[in-house]
Amino acid sequence: VTSRRITEVRAGSAAPYPVFIGDEATAFVMDAWQPGWTRAVVVADDNTAVHAQPIAEALRAAGIVTSQQRIAPGEGSKTRAGKAALEDAMLAEGADRKSCIVAVGGGVVLDLAGFVAGTFMRGIPHLFVATSLLAQVDAALGGKTAINTPAGKNLVGVFHHPRAVYVDTAALDTLPASEMRNGLAEAVKHAMLWDRALFAQLMGWSGPGQTNNGRPSEALIARCVAIKAEVVEADARDEGMRNILNYGHTVAHAIEGASHGAVPHGQAVAIGMVVETRLAVRRGDFAEGELKELIALLEQLGLPTSPPCAFDDATRFFARDKKTEDAVIHCAIPQAIGRIAAGDDGRWTQAVSLDELRASWTP
Ligand SMILES: NC(=O)c1ccc[n+]([C@@H]2O[C@H](COP(=O)([O-])OP(=O)(O)OC[C@H]3O[C@@H](n4cnc5c(N)ncnc54)[C@H](O)[C@@H]3O)[C@@H](O)[C@H]2O)c1
């Protein structure tokens, strides 16, 4: 067996559950399957269906009634309508409280399927097979599920943890390079917040003369998973410390808004980390040399480091949810590569002004 257990997530009142990594997703699902589960609903999108197919076949071969549900790839499927369509299909085929959802995909499939699992018959079990690097290092862990509404992303959802998670490294073979970079940006974020050694590993992995196949090693991915699991355990209900995972995201959301979604999330996060860290340098809270290291790593990974638009084009996306133009904006910013701390007030974030963001937008 080429699977290895990375960690066990203990989040609040949810039952602890294991996270495995490897290239044996089918064996994982068969091992995790509980005798009391009588029906499987395997959910994938058009791009991940190829990875879901062998799992569905193995379940059927084991005598488990199995249906396959396929959604269109992309955020457009993470909607109320997408949720209703999946629920209606499950109801039509007779899924019940003893059914288990097996979600095979990136963050979109996992968020949608997890939310359906959280509310179908008041909650049924589910397993996650994460196929995108971003889902592996971030979305699959933490129990947060959600859909988007016209008012914004991830606004309606529940906390509902899977029974087990599989980080499917074989699936990365079919992941487009641009999607790999989205995940790498989140991996850099984990390193900046938590682990200088991971930062150095990413530097080495992507550095000149390295012959990697564009796919991070199992050890690199596993370290990112363990960091996310630690943060989730420390703040199961997303009441404080998990805010650190928003590092880079305040600026990223504004850039995504200003570009009407043309800048992919990972690229926006890369730029956001640079701008927010530059703000910390200007405050005297972060060493300039380490900001240069961050920029060098992002460049090595093929990620952008400067905003594609003027600050004034992005301003209104910072203020969007706020009542006044000069409302306080909060950012989580590390103090050094690999280190972030709760402030004096235990909030993990700092208030920043639009003027400071403007001054930090470019060098
Ligand atoms: N729940 C959480 O805590 C959490 C955390 C972070 C992000 N998210 C959510 O995750 C989503 C982003 O995740 P994502 O980047 O994985 O998005 P995604 O699921 O849309 O995947 C990105 C693209 O890659 C494709 N893909 C995925 N795996 C593939 C594979 N192995 N081979 C070929 N193609 C593959 C998908 O079909 C899609 O086109 C967002 O909706 C975000 O809100 C949730």
The ligand as an SDF file (V2000), in Angstrom:
LIG
                    3D

 44 48  0  0  0  0  0  0  0  0999 V2000
  -13.7010   24.9550    2.7570 N   0  0  0  0  0  0  0  0  0  0  0  0
  -12.5800   25.6000    2.9150 C   0  0  0  0  0  0  0  0  0  0  0  0
  -12.0490   25.7140    4.0140 O   0  0  0  0  0  0  0  0  0  0  0  0
  -11.9240   26.1930    1.7120 C   0  0  0  0  0  0  0  0  0  0  0  0
  -10.6050   26.6550    1.7960 C   0  0  0  0  0  0  0  0  0  0  0  0
  -10.0090   27.1610    0.6580 C   0  0  0  0  0  0  0  0  0  0  0  0
  -10.7290   27.2350   -0.5280 C   0  0  0  0  0  0  0  0  0  0  0  0
  -12.0090   26.7920   -0.5700 N   0  0  0  0  0  0  0  0  0  0  0  0
  -12.7770   26.8300   -1.8060 C   0  0  0  0  0  0  0  0  0  0  0  0
  -12.1350   25.9960   -2.7660 O   0  0  0  0  0  0  0  0  0  0  0  0
  -12.3950   26.4980   -4.0660 C   0  0  0  0  0  0  0  0  0  0  0  0
  -11.0820   26.5530   -4.8060 C   0  0  0  0  0  0  0  0  0  0  0  0
  -10.5160   25.2530   -4.8460 O   0  0  0  0  0  0  0  0  0  0  0  0
   -9.8460   24.6910   -6.1750 P   0  0  0  0  0  0  0  0  0  0  0  0
   -8.8110   25.6340   -6.6370 O   0  0  0  0  0  0  0  0  0  0  0  0
   -9.5130   23.2890   -5.9490 O   0  0  0  0  0  0  0  0  0  0  0  0
  -11.0720   24.8710   -7.1980 O   0  0  0  0  0  0  0  0  0  0  0  0
  -11.7580   23.8670   -8.2120 P   0  0  0  0  0  0  0  0  0  0  0  0
  -12.4160   22.7670   -7.5240 O   0  0  0  0  0  0  0  0  0  0  0  0
  -12.5900   24.7340   -9.0870 O   0  0  0  0  0  0  0  0  0  0  0  0
  -10.5520   23.2790   -9.0470 O   0  0  0  0  0  0  0  0  0  0  0  0
   -9.8560   24.0990   -9.9580 C   0  0  0  0  0  0  0  0  0  0  0  0
   -9.9240   23.4940  -11.3820 C   0  0  0  0  0  0  0  0  0  0  0  0
   -9.0920   22.3370  -11.4170 O   0  0  0  0  0  0  0  0  0  0  0  0
   -9.8400   21.2230  -11.8740 C   0  0  0  0  0  0  0  0  0  0  0  0
   -9.2650   20.0430  -11.2410 N   0  0  0  0  0  0  0  0  0  0  0  0
   -9.2540   19.7230   -9.9220 C   0  0  0  0  0  0  0  0  0  0  0  0
   -8.5320   18.6100   -9.7140 N   0  0  0  0  0  0  0  0  0  0  0  0
   -8.0840   18.2120  -10.9330 C   0  0  0  0  0  0  0  0  0  0  0  0
   -7.2520   17.1530  -11.3850 C   0  0  0  0  0  0  0  0  0  0  0  0
   -6.7050   16.2890  -10.5290 N   0  0  0  0  0  0  0  0  0  0  0  0
   -7.0200   17.0400  -12.7030 N   0  0  0  0  0  0  0  0  0  0  0  0
   -7.5290   17.9620  -13.5960 C   0  0  0  0  0  0  0  0  0  0  0  0
   -8.2790   18.9940  -13.2250 N   0  0  0  0  0  0  0  0  0  0  0  0
   -8.5510   19.1220  -11.9050 C   0  0  0  0  0  0  0  0  0  0  0  0
  -11.2630   21.5360  -11.5280 C   0  0  0  0  0  0  0  0  0  0  0  0
  -12.1610   20.8160  -12.3460 O   0  0  0  0  0  0  0  0  0  0  0  0
  -11.3090   23.0280  -11.7870 C   0  0  0  0  0  0  0  0  0  0  0  0
  -11.4830   23.2590  -13.1670 O   0  0  0  0  0  0  0  0  0  0  0  0
  -13.0760   27.8250   -3.8930 C   0  0  0  0  0  0  0  0  0  0  0  0
  -14.4380   27.6810   -4.1390 O   0  0  0  0  0  0  0  0  0  0  0  0
  -12.8320   28.1800   -2.4420 C   0  0  0  0  0  0  0  0  0  0  0  0
  -13.8650   28.9650   -1.9010 O   0  0  0  0  0  0  0  0  0  0  0  0
  -12.6090   26.2690    0.5180 C   0  0  0  0  0  0  0  0  0  0  0  0
  1  2  1  0
  2  3  2  0
  2  4  1  0
  4  5  1  0
  4 44  2  0
  5  6  2  0
  6  7  1  0
  7  8  2  0
  8  9  1  0
  8 44  1  0
  9 10  1  0
  9 42  1  0
 10 11  1  0
 11 12  1  0
 11 40  1  0
 12 13  1  0
 13 14  1  0
 14 15  2  0
 14 16  1  0
 14 17  1  0
 17 18  1  0
 18 19  2  0
 18 20  1  0
 18 21  1  0
 21 22  1  0
 22 23  1  0
 23 24  1  0
 23 38  1  0
 24 25  1  0
 25 26  1  0
 25 36  1  0
 26 27  1  0
 26 35  1  0
 27 28  2  0
 28 29  1  0
 29 30  1  0
 29 35  2  0
 30 31  1  0
 30 32  2  0
 32 33  1  0
 33 34  2  0
 34 35  1  0
 36 37  1  0
 36 38  1  0
 38 39  1  0
 40 41  1  0
 40 42  1  0
 42 43  1  0
M  CHG  2   8   1  16  -1
M  END
$$$$
